[in-house]
């Protein structure tokens, strides 16, 4: 179970970094994340995993806005969904 949670979190961090890069931005300032009802995450638990997964990346230190779903019938019930990302402008060289 821990491996699954760590891989879900690492996948979300990779996705956020890819989105930030596609926008030509710099550091990720904030992420809005929805935790599915069957994702096995509480907000605090996700936050702990995120801190580890984001370490040394442009997502490190990002503010997390977390919401949880209690809809076990949702097609996204087992997922951790990246709903919004706020990227700081990259520093001009």
Number of C-alpha atoms within 10 A of each C-alpha: 7 9 8 11 18 16 14 21 22 17 14 19 22 16 13 21 22 12 16 22 16 9 12 12 17 17 20 23 17 17 20 15 20 21 23 23 20 17 20 17 18 15 15 10 11 21 17 12 18 23 15 13 21 19 12 10 13 19 24 17 16 18 14 16 14 18 14 16 14 11 12 13 10 13 9 17 20 17 17 23 17 16 12 13 18 18 23 14 14 13 8 4 3
